[in-house]
């Protein structure tokens, strides 16, 4: 049990995921207890053991069995960073075919504060479904980080500070 606010950080497989530890440091410095939920592909990109040590919680990427206790505390808020074309489109349609999407759909239903940082190749970001689904998520109460920051062509620069500021709102 923690006295800190609990943040579920949903991580998708996009280049900024490789620096997700930096975002975790910023969020923890801002007073959040961070629990990482990874999409199946992101789980193969990140260092799960290092992130578990950093946060104090196991990284989850798979459903638990019925009756098994949840190893994570309940979330007070959710951040999706980086959020891929695939995850954004499935989430907006209510598809829960992996743990990360299931948690995102539940968070919407629970009316938790959610901030999403989209990250897609320019061709995918220009796809009409992507824009339409981001608009739908925003209409459902999800705060969408500015696309010009999240679509930076320089993958070394991540907009983590702007994301942390969005969480303070």
C-alpha positions as CSV (number, residue, x, y, z in Angstrom):
1,X,0.0,0.0,0.0
2,X,1.2,3.5,-0.8
3,X,0.3,7.0,0.4
4,X,1.4,8.4,-2.9
5,X,-0.9,9.0,-5.9
6,X,-0.8,5.9,-8.1
7,X,-0.2,6.3,-11.9
8,X,-0.5,3.5,-14.4
9,X,2.0,4.2,-17.2
10,X,0.9,2.3,-20.3
11,X,3.9,1.9,-22.6
12,X,3.5,1.0,-26.3
13,X,6.2,-0.2,-28.8
14,X,7.5,3.1,-30.3
15,X,11.0,4.5,-30.1
16,X,10.4,6.7,-27.0
17,X,9.7,3.5,-25.1
18,X,13.4,2.9,-25.1
19,X,13.8,6.0,-22.8
20,X,10.7,5.3,-20.6
21,X,12.9,5.2,-17.5
22,X,13.5,9.0,-17.8
23,X,9.7,9.6,-17.8
24,X,9.3,7.4,-14.7
25,X,12.0,9.4,-12.9
26,X,10.2,12.7,-13.6
27,X,6.8,11.3,-12.6
28,X,8.2,9.8,-9.4
29,X,9.9,13.1,-8.6
30,X,6.5,14.7,-9.0
31,X,5.1,12.5,-6.3
32,X,3.6,9.6,-8.3
33,X,4.0,5.9,-7.5
34,X,4.4,4.6,-11.0
35,X,3.2,1.2,-12.2
36,X,4.2,0.1,-15.8
37,X,1.8,-1.7,-18.0
38,X,3.4,-2.7,-21.4
39,X,1.8,-3.8,-24.6
40,X,2.9,-7.2,-25.7
41,X,5.5,-5.9,-28.2
42,X,6.7,-3.1,-25.8
43,X,7.3,-5.8,-23.2
44,X,10.0,-7.2,-25.5
45,X,11.6,-3.8,-26.0
46,X,11.9,-2.5,-22.4
47,X,14.1,-3.8,-19.5
48,X,11.3,-5.1,-17.3
49,X,13.6,-6.0,-14.4
50,X,15.2,-2.6,-14.4
51,X,11.8,-0.8,-14.5
52,X,10.5,-3.0,-11.7
53,X,13.5,-2.1,-9.6
54,X,13.0,1.6,-10.5
55,X,9.3,1.7,-9.6
56,X,9.1,-1.0,-6.9
57,X,6.3,-2.7,-8.8
58,X,6.4,-5.6,-11.3
59,X,5.9,-4.6,-15.0
60,X,2.6,-6.2,-16.2
61,X,1.9,-7.1,-19.7
62,X,-0.4,-10.2,-19.4
63,X,-3.8,-10.8,-18.0
64,X,-3.9,-12.4,-14.5
65,X,-5.9,-15.5,-13.9
66,X,-9.4,-15.2,-12.4
67,X,-9.1,-15.2,-8.6
68,X,-5.5,-14.1,-8.6
69,X,-4.9,-10.9,-6.6
70,X,-3.7,-7.9,-8.5
71,X,0.0,-7.1,-7.7
72,X,-0.6,-3.4,-8.4
73,X,-2.5,-0.9,-6.4
74,X,-5.5,0.8,-7.9
75,X,-4.7,3.7,-10.2
76,X,-5.5,7.3,-9.5
77,X,-4.6,8.4,-13.1
78,X,-3.2,6.9,-16.3
79,X,-0.6,8.1,-18.8
80,X,-0.2,6.4,-22.2
81,X,3.3,7.1,-23.5
82,X,4.2,6.6,-26.2
83,X,0.8,5.7,-27.7
84,X,1.0,4.0,-31.1
85,X,-1.3,4.2,-34.1
86,X,-2.5,0.6,-33.3
87,X,-3.2,1.3,-29.6
88,X,-5.0,4.6,-30.2
89,X,-7.3,3.2,-32.9
90,X,-8.1,0.0,-30.9
91,X,-8.7,1.9,-27.7
92,X,-11.1,4.4,-29.3
93,X,-13.1,1.5,-30.6
94,X,-13.2,-0.2,-27.2
95,X,-11.1,-3.2,-28.2
96,X,-9.5,-4.9,-25.2
97,X,-7.4,-7.6,-26.9
98,X,-4.4,-7.2,-24.5
99,X,-3.9,-6.1,-20.9
100,X,-2.8,-2.6,-21.8
101,X,-6.0,-1.9,-23.8
102,X,-8.2,-3.6,-21.2
103,X,-6.7,-1.2,-18.5
104,X,-7.2,1.8,-20.8
105,X,-10.8,0.9,-21.5
106,X,-11.5,0.3,-17.8
107,X,-9.9,3.7,-17.0
108,X,-12.3,5.4,-19.4
109,X,-15.2,3.7,-17.8
110,X,-14.0,4.7,-14.3
111,X,-13.6,8.3,-15.4
112,X,-9.9,8.4,-14.3
113,X,-7.8,11.2,-15.5
114,X,-5.9,10.0,-18.6
115,X,-3.2,11.7,-20.6
116,X,-2.1,10.2,-24.0
117,X,1.1,11.1,-25.9
118,X,0.6,9.9,-29.5
119,X,3.6,8.7,-31.4
120,X,3.2,7.5,-35.0
121,X,5.1,7.8,-38.3
122,X,3.9,10.8,-40.3
123,X,2.1,8.5,-42.8
124,X,0.2,6.8,-40.0
125,X,-0.5,10.1,-38.2
126,X,-2.0,11.4,-41.4
127,X,-4.4,8.4,-41.7
128,X,-8.0,9.7,-41.2
129,X,-8.8,7.0,-38.6
130,X,-6.0,8.2,-36.4
131,X,-7.2,11.8,-36.2
132,X,-10.8,10.7,-35.9
133,X,-10.0,8.3,-33.0
134,X,-7.8,10.8,-31.2
135,X,-10.7,13.3,-31.4
136,X,-13.0,10.6,-30.1
137,X,-10.7,9.9,-27.1
138,X,-10.5,13.6,-26.4
139,X,-14.3,13.9,-26.5
140,X,-14.4,11.0,-24.0
141,X,-12.3,13.0,-21.6
142,X,-8.7,11.9,-22.5
143,X,-6.2,14.8,-22.5
144,X,-4.1,14.5,-25.7
145,X,-0.6,15.9,-25.6
146,X,0.2,18.2,-28.6
147,X,1.0,16.2,-31.7
148,X,3.8,18.5,-32.8
149,X,5.8,17.6,-29.6
150,X,5.0,13.9,-29.8
151,X,5.8,13.5,-33.5
152,X,9.3,14.8,-33.2
153,X,11.4,13.3,-36.0
154,X,14.4,13.2,-33.6
155,X,13.8,10.1,-31.5
156,X,16.5,11.1,-29.1
157,X,14.3,14.0,-27.9
158,X,11.3,13.0,-26.0
159,X,8.6,15.4,-24.7
160,X,8.5,14.0,-21.2
161,X,8.6,17.4,-19.5
162,X,5.5,18.6,-21.3
163,X,3.8,15.3,-20.4
164,X,4.5,15.8,-16.7
165,X,3.2,19.3,-16.9
166,X,0.0,18.0,-18.5
167,X,-0.4,15.7,-15.5
168,X,-0.3,18.7,-13.1
169,X,-3.4,20.2,-14.8
